[in-house]
Amino acid sequence: MTLHFELVTPTALVRSEDVYMVCVPGAEGDFGVLAGHAPLMSTVREGDIAVYHSAGAQPEIVHISGGFAEVGEQGLTILAEQVG
């Protein structure tokens, strides 16, 4: 199973892809999201998102400057203030 992941800024859709797992720097602590995760909304602190494209693979690291994360039926969407 894969997780649909979207990373969005106020000006652009940065990425939209199916991945294995994403680790997010939540305001209350880091959390990982896999396919089938329970619905969740969280603020996101400045930090690095780790995107795992397959099980056991090295993650792709993406730096963000805060925002919000939402996990729902469609997957994980991160609304980031800034990427990079």
C-alpha positions in Angstrom: 0.0 0.0 0.0 1.1 3.5 -0.7 0.4 6.9 0.9 -0.6 9.8 -1.3 1.5 12.8 -0.2 1.1 16.4 -1.3 3.4 19.3 -0.2 1.9 22.7 -0.9 3.0 26.3 -0.3 0.9 29.4 -0.6 2.0 29.9 -4.2 2.5 26.4 -5.6 2.0 22.6 -5.4 5.5 21.5 -4.7 4.9 17.8 -5.1 2.1 15.2 -5.4 3.3 11.6 -5.3 2.6 8.2 -3.8 5.2 7.2 -1.2 5.7 4.6 1.5 6.0 6.8 4.6 6.5 10.5 5.6 7.9 11.7 8.9 6.7 15.1 9.9 8.1 17.6 12.5 4.8 18.2 14.3 4.5 21.0 16.9 4.0 18.4 19.6 6.8 16.1 18.3 7.7 14.2 15.2 5.2 11.7 13.8 5.2 9.2 11.0 2.4 8.7 8.5 1.8 5.4 6.6 -1.1 4.4 4.3 -4.3 3.9 6.4 -3.3 6.3 9.2 -6.1 7.6 11.3 -7.4 11.1 10.4 -5.2 13.9 12.0 -4.5 17.6 11.9 -1.4 19.1 13.4 0.6 22.3 13.2 4.1 21.7 11.9 7.2 23.4 13.2 10.2 24.4 11.2 12.3 21.3 10.4 12.9 18.5 8.0 10.3 16.2 6.4 11.6 12.7 5.7 10.0 11.1 2.6 10.5 7.4 2.3 9.7 6.2 -1.3 9.9 2.5 -0.3 10.3 0.4 2.8 13.9 0.3 4.0 15.0 3.0 1.6 17.0 6.1 2.6 14.6 9.0 3.1 14.6 12.1 0.9 14.9 15.1 3.2 12.9 18.3 2.6 13.2 21.4 4.8 10.1 23.4 5.6 9.4 26.5 7.6 6.3 25.6 9.5 2.7 25.2 8.5 0.0 22.5 8.9 -0.4 18.8 8.2 -3.7 17.0 7.5 -4.1 13.2 7.2 -7.4 12.1 5.7 -8.9 9.6 3.3 -6.9 11.1 0.4 -3.5 10.8 2.3 -1.2 13.4 3.8 -1.2 17.0 2.8 1.3 19.5 4.3 0.6 23.1 3.8 4.0 24.7 4.4 4.8 28.4 4.8 8.0 27.8 2.8 10.0 24.9 1.4 13.7 24.8 1.1 
